[in-house]
C-alpha cells in the first residue's frame, strides 16, 4: 500500500509529486553526485596542464606541482576528469588563484604563493567534481590568506603595503576607503630591505636568495656576484630581436663588416670562449666581462673561460657613445688566433674550460649589451587591457622591490592612482601636486649652502599649495671633507651642528614641513662608513645617516605638524626620511619606481676607461628651455629599427651634453649602478642585487657632482643628475632638478640670490 507522500500527480504537464518531498538529510545525500577517486598519473594530466597553464595563462608548472595536481584531480574529479572537462576547469581556477595570490611564472610550492592553500580553498568549494562559482573564494581571499602566511618570509610573492592590504579588505566590504592623497602611497625602499633576488639560469627565472645576508659572507658569494650580473645580461641579450632565430627583414646589423659572417638579415649567435679552441682564423661574437690579468694584459672572461684581447684595431659602436672599463660586460666581434702559448701568460697551451685558453681574440667591433625597456622586461608591452596577461614573457610576476609585482598589483594601483587624481582634481588641499625637487651635493659646511637652501625653500613657500613639490630630496655629501675619520668626538659634534643649522632653516618654512616629505640620501663622506674609508670610495650599499645627528631635524617636523590644522585636508603629515645609498622611491606600488644613487661615476669612468667611442642611440633629450623632445639615433644600432635616424649633420651638442649621454648609456646598458671591479668600488656581496637596474626603473636619479646637470630619457627611463646645489665658480646661484612624476619628465632649474 502506497503512502500519501508516494502518490504522484495525475497531471503529465508537471510530473511532480502530489505532496512535496520532505527536505530531510537523506534527500540531500541522495541528490549529491558521488565521486569515485582514481589514480591519475602526472604524465596523463600533462597535456591538459600544458594547455591550461602555459597556453592560456602563460605559466609553467614544475614536476612536483604537477604530481600534486594529478593527485588532487584524481581524488576530486574521478573518472570524469577528461570526458566532462572537470580537470580543465579545476586547473583554470588554480591558475587564476595562483596569479591573484602573487605567484610567480613557475607554479611550485613556496615560489610566490602556496599551492597547498589554493587547493584546500578550491576543494572546500567543489561538488561533484566541479567548482561552485557562487561558493568559491574570491581571488583576494586567497591573496590575503597567502599574504598572512608568508608575510615574514623572503619570497617573490606579492608584498602589499599597509595601504594596499587595507584596500583589499575595504573592497570586499563594497565601500573602499582609500587614502585620498597621492603622497599616502609614497614608500621609500632601503637597499637593505630590497628582496635579494638571483637569476636562475636553469629555470629562467628570478629566485629569492636562500642564505641569510651577512657582512662577512662566504668567499663563493663574491663569485656569485659577477655570475649573477652576467646571467641577467645574457638572458636580456637573448630576448633582443637581433639574437632571436626568427628575425624580420627590418633588422639592422650591429657589428657588420665586409668580411663578417653576421649578415643584416641573420640573427647573431654568441660563442662561449671555451668553444674557440681549435677554431683558429674564424669569426665569432663573444659576450664577456673585461678584466685585467695579473700580467697587465686585457682579457675577456665568461662562464666558460677567458682569453687575451687585442683591441688596437677595434671599432667602437657607437663611436664615442659609451665608456668601456674593466668590470663591464661587453659584446666583441672579431677573429680568434690560436697560439701555442697565451701572450704574457705562464699557462702553456689550451688550459681548457674554466681557465685561460691559448691564443688571442682580435676585436674588430666592440659595444655594450643593448638595453631593454621596462615594459619589455615586465612583459606588459603587448597588453591591450592592463588586466590581461601578455604572452610575450617577461618577469611581471616578480616582486623586485617588495611593493608588489607589476602583474599582481600594477592594474589595481593604476586604478587607485586614477581615482586619487580624479576625486581630488583641483582640490583645495593641493592634491594636484605631482613634482619632486631634487638637490645634489648639499654641503652643509659650505658657507653659502644654507643661504641657497633658504632661497630655494622660500621660492616654493611663496607659491600656491598646488604648485609646491610633494617631495624634497636632499643628496649628500653633506660635508665636503671626511670629518668622522680621525676627528674623534669633535668631528661628530661639528657634523651634528651642521644638521642643527639645517633644522633652523627648515623651521622657517612650516608650511613646507607640514605638507611635504623630505628624503635625505648620504654620500661617501657621511658617517659612519667614512670613518673607515678615510675619504676613499666606501662600500655600497651604505646605511643612512645615524639618528644621532638627525634628532633636531625630526624635532622641527614634529613641531610644525603639531601646529597644523588638518581638519580640512586628507593629506598626510610631513615627515623626514633618512634612507640608504642607493635606494628606491615607489609611488602607487610598482607603477612608479624612482631609483637613487650618489656616486662619482663619471670621474671613475674617465680614470679607468680603456677606450672611448661616439654617437648616441635611442635617446630622447629634453631641452631644458623649451621642454621639447628630440630623438637621436646612431646608424648601425640594434634599436635603429625602432628609432628614427637623425644624421650627425642635423644636430650639434655641447661637450657636457655629450658626456652626459655617454654616462647614461654606459650605466643603463650595464644594468647596474656600479659596473666596476671590487678594487675600484667595493660592494657588499650579499646586497649586490640592490644595485641592479633590471628591470629599468621609471626614472633614475644619478647624483654625480662631477658631471654637468642633465635630464634625458634613454629606453623609456628618465635619468636626472642635479649636479651641485651651488655651481662651481658661481656662489650666487642655486641649481636643482624639478621632476614631474606623472609626466615622467624633469628639468634643471637655476635661480640667483
Buried (B, 14 or more C-beta within 10 A) or exposed (E): EEEEEEEEEEEEEEEEEEEEEEEEEEEEEEEEEEBEEEEBEBEBBBEBBBEBBBEBBBBBBBEEBBEBBBBBBBBBBBBBBBEBBBBBBBBBBBBBBBBBBBBBBBBBBBBBBBBEBBBEBBEEBBEBBBBEEEEBBEBBBBBBBBBEBBEEEBBBBBBBBEBBBBBBEEBEEEEBEBBBBBBBBBBBBBBBBBBBBBBEBEBBBBBBBEEEBEEEBEEEBBEBBBBBBBBBBBBBBEBBBBBEEEBEEEBBBBBBBEEBBBEEEBBBEBBBBBBBBEBEEEBBBBBBBBBBBEEEBBBBBBBBBBBBBBBEEBBBBBBBBBBBBBBBBBBBBBBBBBEEEBEEBEEEEBBEBEBBBBBBBBBBBBBBBBBBBBBBBBBBEEBEEEEEBBBBBBBBBBBBBBBBBBBBBBBBBBBBBEEBBEEBEEBEBBBBBBBBBBBBBBBBBBEBBBBBBBBBBBBBEEEEBBEBBBBBBBBBBBBEEBBBBEBEEEBBEBBBBBBBBBBBBBBEBBBBBBBBBBBBBBBBBBBBBBBEBEEEBBBBBBBBBBEEBBEBBBBBBBEBBEEBEEEEBBBBBBBBBBBBBBBBBBBBBBBBBBBBBBBBBBEBBBEBBBBBBBBBBBBBBBEBEEEEEEBBBBBBBBBBBEBEBEEEEEEEEEEEBBBBBBBBBBBBBBBBBBBBBBEBBBBBBBBBBBBBBBBBBBBBBBBBBBBBBBBBBBBBBBBBBBBBBBBEEEBEBBBBBBBBBBEBBBBBBEEEB
